Amino acid sequence: MLKILPIALILIMVLHIIKPLGWPGMKKRGDFWKIAAGAMLAMFLVVVIGHAG
């Protein structure tokens, strides 16, 4: 599962560059970086929560 997630995120980013997905806040091709930023934030939260408990 951990190896599939980065591949899926990269695939979504490539698809968004080819044809914008139209999700809220992601209407332009240049917004593909928001997917990566969201993924990094999610990983940070998992690490923080994992080490806190």
PDB file of N, CA, C and O in Angstrom:
ATOM      1  N   MET A   1       0.828  -1.198   0.000  1.00  0.00           N
ATOM      2  CA  MET A   1       0.000   0.000   0.000  1.00  0.00           C
ATOM      3  C   MET A   1       0.863   1.250   0.000  1.00  0.00           C
ATOM      4  O   MET A   1       0.540   2.227  -0.675  1.00  0.00           O
ATOM      5  N   LEU A   2       1.958   1.230   0.749  1.00  0.00           N
ATOM      6  CA  LEU A   2       2.804   2.410   0.826  1.00  0.00           C
ATOM      7  C   LEU A   2       3.513   2.695  -0.493  1.00  0.00           C
ATOM      8  O   LEU A   2       3.867   3.842  -0.764  1.00  0.00           O
ATOM      9  N   LYS A   3       3.722   1.680  -1.308  1.00  0.00           N
ATOM     10  CA  LYS A   3       4.371   1.894  -2.593  1.00  0.00           C
ATOM     11  C   LYS A   3       3.374   2.317  -3.662  1.00  0.00           C
ATOM     12  O   LYS A   3       3.756   2.947  -4.648  1.00  0.00           O
ATOM     13  N   ILE A   4       2.120   1.982  -3.484  1.00  0.00           N
ATOM     14  CA  ILE A   4       1.092   2.335  -4.459  1.00  0.00           C
ATOM     15  C   ILE A   4       0.713   3.810  -4.341  1.00  0.00           C
ATOM     16  O   ILE A   4       0.440   4.461  -5.350  1.00  0.00           O
ATOM     17  N   LEU A   5       0.694   4.333  -3.133  1.00  0.00           N
ATOM     18  CA  LEU A   5       0.255   5.711  -2.906  1.00  0.00           C
ATOM     19  C   LEU A   5       1.105   6.739  -3.653  1.00  0.00           C
ATOM     20  O   LEU A   5       0.527   7.598  -4.319  1.00  0.00           O
ATOM     21  N   PRO A   6       2.446   6.707  -3.585  1.00  0.00           N
ATOM     22  CA  PRO A   6       3.219   7.693  -4.351  1.00  0.00           C
ATOM     23  C   PRO A   6       3.008   7.566  -5.859  1.00  0.00           C
ATOM     24  O   PRO A   6       2.965   8.570  -6.571  1.00  0.00           O
ATOM     25  N   ILE A   7       2.877   6.336  -6.341  1.00  0.00           N
ATOM     26  CA  ILE A   7       2.640   6.140  -7.775  1.00  0.00           C
ATOM     27  C   ILE A   7       1.288   6.719  -8.169  1.00  0.00           C
ATOM     28  O   ILE A   7       1.162   7.339  -9.225  1.00  0.00           O
ATOM     29  N   ALA A   8       0.276   6.522  -7.325  1.00  0.00           N
ATOM     30  CA  ALA A   8      -1.054   7.064  -7.602  1.00  0.00           C
ATOM     31  C   ALA A   8      -1.020   8.600  -7.582  1.00  0.00           C
ATOM     32  O   ALA A   8      -1.656   9.239  -8.420  1.00  0.00           O
ATOM     33  N   LEU A   9      -0.292   9.187  -6.644  1.00  0.00           N
ATOM     34  CA  LEU A   9      -0.198  10.646  -6.583  1.00  0.00           C
ATOM     35  C   LEU A   9       0.497  11.211  -7.819  1.00  0.00           C
ATOM     36  O   LEU A   9       0.063  12.220  -8.374  1.00  0.00           O
ATOM     37  N   ILE A  10       1.575  10.560  -8.246  1.00  0.00           N
ATOM     38  CA  ILE A  10       2.266  11.017  -9.457  1.00  0.00           C
ATOM     39  C   ILE A  10       1.351  10.889 -10.667  1.00  0.00           C
ATOM     40  O   ILE A  10       1.327  11.776 -11.520  1.00  0.00           O
ATOM     41  N   LEU A  11       0.603   9.806 -10.750  1.00  0.00           N
ATOM     42  CA  LEU A  11      -0.331   9.611 -11.862  1.00  0.00           C
ATOM     43  C   LEU A  11      -1.409  10.701 -11.868  1.00  0.00           C
ATOM     44  O   LEU A  11      -1.749  11.235 -12.923  1.00  0.00           O
ATOM     45  N   ILE A  12      -1.935  11.023 -10.703  1.00  0.00           N
ATOM     46  CA  ILE A  12      -2.945  12.086 -10.614  1.00  0.00           C
ATOM     47  C   ILE A  12      -2.350  13.427 -11.027  1.00  0.00           C
ATOM     48  O   ILE A  12      -3.013  14.211 -11.706  1.00  0.00           O
ATOM     49  N   MET A  13      -1.101  13.705 -10.626  1.00  0.00           N
ATOM     50  CA  MET A  13      -0.449  14.958 -11.009  1.00  0.00           C
ATOM     51  C   MET A  13      -0.253  15.049 -12.519  1.00  0.00           C
ATOM     52  O   MET A  13      -0.479  16.100 -13.120  1.00  0.00           O
ATOM     53  N   VAL A  14       0.172  13.936 -13.131  1.00  0.00           N
ATOM     54  CA  VAL A  14       0.361  13.923 -14.582  1.00  0.00           C
ATOM     55  C   VAL A  14      -0.973  14.111 -15.296  1.00  0.00           C
ATOM     56  O   VAL A  14      -1.062  14.865 -16.266  1.00  0.00           O
ATOM     57  N   LEU A  15      -2.007  13.425 -14.817  1.00  0.00           N
ATOM     58  CA  LEU A  15      -3.331  13.589 -15.431  1.00  0.00           C
ATOM     59  C   LEU A  15      -3.822  15.023 -15.300  1.00  0.00           C
ATOM     60  O   LEU A  15      -4.457  15.549 -16.214  1.00  0.00           O
ATOM     61  N   HIS A  16      -3.532  15.659 -14.169  1.00  0.00           N
ATOM     62  CA  HIS A  16      -3.975  17.038 -13.969  1.00  0.00           C
ATOM     63  C   HIS A  16      -3.245  17.989 -14.914  1.00  0.00           C
ATOM     64  O   HIS A  16      -3.827  18.969 -15.380  1.00  0.00           O
ATOM     65  N   ILE A  17      -1.969  17.705 -15.200  1.00  0.00           N
ATOM     66  CA  ILE A  17      -1.230  18.554 -16.144  1.00  0.00           C
ATOM     67  C   ILE A  17      -1.796  18.386 -17.548  1.00  0.00           C
ATOM     68  O   ILE A  17      -1.901  19.359 -18.294  1.00  0.00           O
ATOM     69  N   ILE A  18      -2.162  17.160 -17.914  1.00  0.00           N
ATOM     70  CA  ILE A  18      -2.707  16.910 -19.250  1.00  0.00           C
ATOM     71  C   ILE A  18      -4.092  17.526 -19.388  1.00  0.00           C
ATOM     72  O   ILE A  18      -4.368  18.242 -20.350  1.00  0.00           O
ATOM     73  N   LYS A  19      -4.960  17.246 -18.422  1.00  0.00           N
ATOM     74  CA  LYS A  19      -6.325  17.777 -18.441  1.00  0.00           C
ATOM     75  C   LYS A  19      -6.720  18.092 -17.003  1.00  0.00           C
ATOM     76  O   LYS A  19      -6.867  17.180 -16.190  1.00  0.00           O
ATOM     77  N   PRO A  20      -6.893  19.374 -16.677  1.00  0.00           N
ATOM     78  CA  PRO A  20      -7.242  19.737 -15.298  1.00  0.00           C
ATOM     79  C   PRO A  20      -8.464  18.961 -14.805  1.00  0.00           C
ATOM     80  O   PRO A  20      -9.446  18.786 -15.527  1.00  0.00           O
ATOM     81  N   LEU A  21      -8.373  18.503 -13.558  1.00  0.00           N
ATOM     82  CA  LEU A  21      -9.407  17.644 -12.991  1.00  0.00           C
ATOM     83  C   LEU A  21     -10.684  18.391 -12.656  1.00  0.00           C
ATOM     84  O   LEU A  21     -11.756  17.788 -12.609  1.00  0.00           O
ATOM     85  N   GLY A  22     -10.589  19.700 -12.421  1.00  0.00           N
ATOM     86  CA  GLY A  22     -11.783  20.488 -12.131  1.00  0.00           C
ATOM     87  C   GLY A  22     -12.231  20.405 -10.688  1.00  0.00           C
ATOM     88  O   GLY A  22     -13.351  20.798 -10.360  1.00  0.00           O
ATOM     89  N   TRP A  23     -11.359  19.893  -9.814  1.00  0.00           N
ATOM     90  CA  TRP A  23     -11.699  19.845  -8.399  1.00  0.00           C
ATOM     91  C   TRP A  23     -11.678  21.258  -7.843  1.00  0.00           C
ATOM     92  O   TRP A  23     -11.002  22.119  -8.407  1.00  0.00           O
ATOM     93  N   PRO A  24     -12.391  21.528  -6.761  1.00  0.00           N
ATOM     94  CA  PRO A  24     -12.383  22.879  -6.183  1.00  0.00           C
ATOM     95  C   PRO A  24     -10.956  23.344  -5.866  1.00  0.00           C
ATOM     96  O   PRO A  24     -10.206  22.649  -5.180  1.00  0.00           O
ATOM     97  N   GLY A  25     -10.598  24.507  -6.364  1.00  0.00           N
ATOM     98  CA  GLY A  25      -9.274  25.061  -6.156  1.00  0.00           C
ATOM     99  C   GLY A  25      -8.220  24.539  -7.106  1.00  0.00           C
ATOM    100  O   GLY A  25      -7.045  24.888  -6.985  1.00  0.00           O
ATOM    101  N   MET A  26      -8.626  23.704  -8.054  1.00  0.00           N
ATOM    102  CA  MET A  26      -7.670  23.126  -8.998  1.00  0.00           C
ATOM    103  C   MET A  26      -8.218  23.189 -10.420  1.00  0.00           C
ATOM    104  O   MET A  26      -8.457  22.164 -11.057  1.00  0.00           O
ATOM    105  N   LYS A  27      -8.407  24.387 -10.890  1.00  0.00           N
ATOM    106  CA  LYS A  27      -8.999  24.563 -12.211  1.00  0.00           C
ATOM    107  C   LYS A  27      -7.953  24.724 -13.316  1.00  0.00           C
ATOM    108  O   LYS A  27      -8.259  24.506 -14.488  1.00  0.00           O
ATOM    109  N   LYS A  28      -6.706  25.109 -12.951  1.00  0.00           N
ATOM    110  CA  LYS A  28      -5.667  25.355 -13.952  1.00  0.00           C
ATOM    111  C   LYS A  28      -4.623  24.247 -13.914  1.00  0.00           C
ATOM    112  O   LYS A  28      -4.469  23.555 -12.907  1.00  0.00           O
ATOM    113  N   ARG A  29      -3.905  24.088 -15.029  1.00  0.00           N
ATOM    114  CA  ARG A  29      -2.865  23.060 -15.101  1.00  0.00           C
ATOM    115  C   ARG A  29      -1.747  23.333 -14.110  1.00  0.00           C
ATOM    116  O   ARG A  29      -1.138  22.397 -13.591  1.00  0.00           O
ATOM    117  N   GLY A  30      -1.473  24.587 -13.843  1.00  0.00           N
ATOM    118  CA  GLY A  30      -0.392  24.952 -12.935  1.00  0.00           C
ATOM    119  C   GLY A  30      -0.673  24.625 -11.480  1.00  0.00           C
ATOM    120  O   GLY A  30       0.206  24.801 -10.636  1.00  0.00           O
ATOM    121  N   ASP A  31      -1.858  24.160 -11.163  1.00  0.00           N
ATOM    122  CA  ASP A  31      -2.218  23.847  -9.787  1.00  0.00           C
ATOM    123  C   ASP A  31      -1.838  22.419  -9.386  1.00  0.00           C
ATOM    124  O   ASP A  31      -2.241  21.950  -8.322  1.00  0.00           O
ATOM    125  N   PHE A  32      -1.069  21.728 -10.226  1.00  0.00           N
ATOM    126  CA  PHE A  32      -0.721  20.339  -9.914  1.00  0.00           C
ATOM    127  C   PHE A  32       0.128  20.247  -8.649  1.00  0.00           C
ATOM    128  O   PHE A  32       0.131  19.210  -7.985  1.00  0.00           O
ATOM    129  N   TRP A  33       0.839  21.305  -8.308  1.00  0.00           N
ATOM    130  CA  TRP A  33       1.690  21.292  -7.122  1.00  0.00           C
ATOM    131  C   TRP A  33       0.868  21.157  -5.846  1.00  0.00           C
ATOM    132  O   TRP A  33       1.392  20.716  -4.823  1.00  0.00           O
ATOM    133  N   LYS A  34      -0.407  21.529  -5.886  1.00  0.00           N
ATOM    134  CA  LYS A  34      -1.249  21.430  -4.696  1.00  0.00           C
ATOM    135  C   LYS A  34      -1.456  19.971  -4.287  1.00  0.00           C
ATOM    136  O   LYS A  34      -1.640  19.679  -3.105  1.00  0.00           O
ATOM    137  N   ILE A  35      -1.426  19.061  -5.253  1.00  0.00           N
ATOM    138  CA  ILE A  35      -1.540  17.631  -4.942  1.00  0.00           C
ATOM    139  C   ILE A  35      -0.319  17.195  -4.139  1.00  0.00           C
ATOM    140  O   ILE A  35      -0.450  16.495  -3.135  1.00  0.00           O
ATOM    141  N   ALA A  36       0.865  17.607  -4.580  1.00  0.00           N
ATOM    142  CA  ALA A  36       2.089  17.250  -3.865  1.00  0.00           C
ATOM    143  C   ALA A  36       2.122  17.892  -2.480  1.00  0.00           C
ATOM    144  O   ALA A  36       2.526  17.248  -1.512  1.00  0.00           O
ATOM    145  N   ALA A  37       1.705  19.146  -2.376  1.00  0.00           N
ATOM    146  CA  ALA A  37       1.693  19.825  -1.079  1.00  0.00           C
ATOM    147  C   ALA A  37       0.737  19.132  -0.111  1.00  0.00           C
ATOM    148  O   ALA A  37       1.058  18.971   1.067  1.00  0.00           O
ATOM    149  N   GLY A  38      -0.414  18.728  -0.590  1.00  0.00           N
ATOM    150  CA  GLY A  38      -1.372  18.007   0.251  1.00  0.00           C
ATOM    151  C   GLY A  38      -0.832  16.658   0.702  1.00  0.00           C
ATOM    152  O   GLY A  38      -1.049  16.244   1.841  1.00  0.00           O
ATOM    153  N   ALA A  39      -0.126  15.974  -0.195  1.00  0.00           N
ATOM    154  CA  ALA A  39       0.460  14.674   0.156  1.00  0.00           C
ATOM    155  C   ALA A  39       1.550  14.842   1.211  1.00  0.00           C
ATOM    156  O   ALA A  39       1.634  14.040   2.141  1.00  0.00           O
ATOM    157  N   MET A  40       2.389  15.877   1.079  1.00  0.00           N
ATOM    158  CA  MET A  40       3.434  16.106   2.073  1.00  0.00           C
ATOM    159  C   MET A  40       2.840  16.469   3.424  1.00  0.00           C
ATOM    160  O   MET A  40       3.340  16.032   4.460  1.00  0.00           O
ATOM    161  N   LEU A  41       1.787  17.258   3.420  1.00  0.00           N
ATOM    162  CA  LEU A  41       1.116  17.613   4.666  1.00  0.00           C
ATOM    163  C   LEU A  41       0.523  16.367   5.326  1.00  0.00           C
ATOM    164  O   LEU A  41       0.623  16.201   6.542  1.00  0.00           O
ATOM    165  N   ALA A  42      -0.082  15.507   4.540  1.00  0.00           N
ATOM    166  CA  ALA A  42      -0.669  14.280   5.077  1.00  0.00           C
ATOM    167  C   ALA A  42       0.412  13.376   5.671  1.00  0.00           C
ATOM    168  O   ALA A  42       0.213  12.803   6.743  1.00  0.00           O
ATOM    169  N   MET A  43       1.555  13.241   4.989  1.00  0.00           N
ATOM    170  CA  MET A  43       2.645  12.422   5.516  1.00  0.00           C
ATOM    171  C   MET A  43       3.201  13.020   6.806  1.00  0.00           C
ATOM    172  O   MET A  43       3.516  12.283   7.741  1.00  0.00           O
ATOM    173  N   PHE A  44       3.324  14.341   6.868  1.00  0.00           N
ATOM    174  CA  PHE A  44       3.796  15.008   8.072  1.00  0.00           C
ATOM    175  C   PHE A  44       2.862  14.720   9.245  1.00  0.00           C
ATOM    176  O   PHE A  44       3.319  14.427  10.350  1.00  0.00           O
ATOM    177  N   LEU A  45       1.560  14.802   9.004  1.00  0.00           N
ATOM    178  CA  LEU A  45       0.597  14.540  10.071  1.00  0.00           C
ATOM    179  C   LEU A  45       0.662  13.090  10.540  1.00  0.00           C
ATOM    180  O   LEU A  45       0.531  12.825  11.735  1.00  0.00           O
ATOM    181  N   VAL A  46       0.860  12.155   9.628  1.00  0.00           N
ATOM    182  CA  VAL A  46       0.971  10.746   9.998  1.00  0.00           C
ATOM    183  C   VAL A  46       2.204  10.535  10.861  1.00  0.00           C
ATOM    184  O   VAL A  46       2.144   9.795  11.843  1.00  0.00           O
ATOM    185  N   VAL A  47       3.309  11.161  10.522  1.00  0.00           N
ATOM    186  CA  VAL A  47       4.544  11.020  11.310  1.00  0.00           C
ATOM    187  C   VAL A  47       4.360  11.623  12.695  1.00  0.00           C
ATOM    188  O   VAL A  47       4.741  11.011  13.693  1.00  0.00           O
ATOM    189  N   VAL A  48       3.780  12.813  12.766  1.00  0.00           N
ATOM    190  CA  VAL A  48       3.598  13.481  14.045  1.00  0.00           C
ATOM    191  C   VAL A  48       2.658  12.673  14.933  1.00  0.00           C
ATOM    192  O   VAL A  48       2.938  12.483  16.117  1.00  0.00           O
ATOM    193  N   ILE A  49       1.562  12.203  14.384  1.00  0.00           N
ATOM    194  CA  ILE A  49       0.598  11.433  15.172  1.00  0.00           C
ATOM    195  C   ILE A  49       1.203  10.090  15.575  1.00  0.00           C
ATOM    196  O   ILE A  49       0.959   9.610  16.682  1.00  0.00           O
ATOM    197  N   GLY A  50       1.986   9.484  14.691  1.00  0.00           N
ATOM    198  CA  GLY A  50       2.601   8.200  14.990  1.00  0.00           C
ATOM    199  C   GLY A  50       3.634   8.284  16.103  1.00  0.00           C
ATOM    200  O   GLY A  50       3.748   7.361  16.910  1.00  0.00           O
ATOM    201  N   HIS A  51       4.384   9.369  16.159  1.00  0.00           N
ATOM    202  CA  HIS A  51       5.402   9.513  17.193  1.00  0.00           C
ATOM    203  C   HIS A  51       4.836  10.064  18.492  1.00  0.00           C
ATOM    204  O   HIS A  51       5.455   9.917  19.546  1.00  0.00           O
ATOM    205  N   ALA A  52       3.689  10.688  18.434  1.00  0.00           N
ATOM    206  CA  ALA A  52       3.091  11.265  19.647  1.00  0.00           C
ATOM    207  C   ALA A  52       2.440  10.197  20.522  1.00  0.00           C
ATOM    208  O   ALA A  52       2.373  10.343  21.742  1.00  0.00           O
ATOM    209  N   GLY A  53       1.969   9.137  19.903  1.00  0.00           N
ATOM    210  CA  GLY A  53       1.221   8.140  20.667  1.00  0.00           C
ATOM    211  C   GLY A  53       1.932   6.943  20.982  1.00  0.00           C
ATOM    212  O   GLY A  53       1.381   6.048  21.623  1.00  0.00           O
TER     213      GLY A  53
END
